[in-house]
């Protein structure tokens, strides 16, 4: 599979907290360092607590 952010071929990936991108570990590291990451993570946790397991995220920032 290819990373939705950088296009590299990857074996392991995780979903973004900002949107539904499937990201490689390097792209996820960049995401975790973004100033809005805590907001995105909290929104995801709140959605899961409500039973919304298909939460689309808060949207990917343009500078990510």
C-alpha positions, 0 to 999 in steps of 0.5 A, a space after each residue: 500500500 502507499 502512504 496517502 501523504 507522501 506516496 511511499 510504499 509501506 507495509 505498516 500504516 495507521 490512520 491519521 487523527 486529522 482525516 481518513 488518510 492512511 499514513 506511514 510512520 514518518 508522516 504520523 511522526 510529523 502529524 504528532 508534532 503539529 500544533 493542532 494534534 492535541 485538538 485532533 486527538 481529543 476530538 477523535 477520543 470524544 467521538 469514540 466515547 460517543 460510539 462514533 467509530 467512523 469519525 472523519 476527523 477535524 480536517 488536515 491542516 494545510 501546513 501538514 
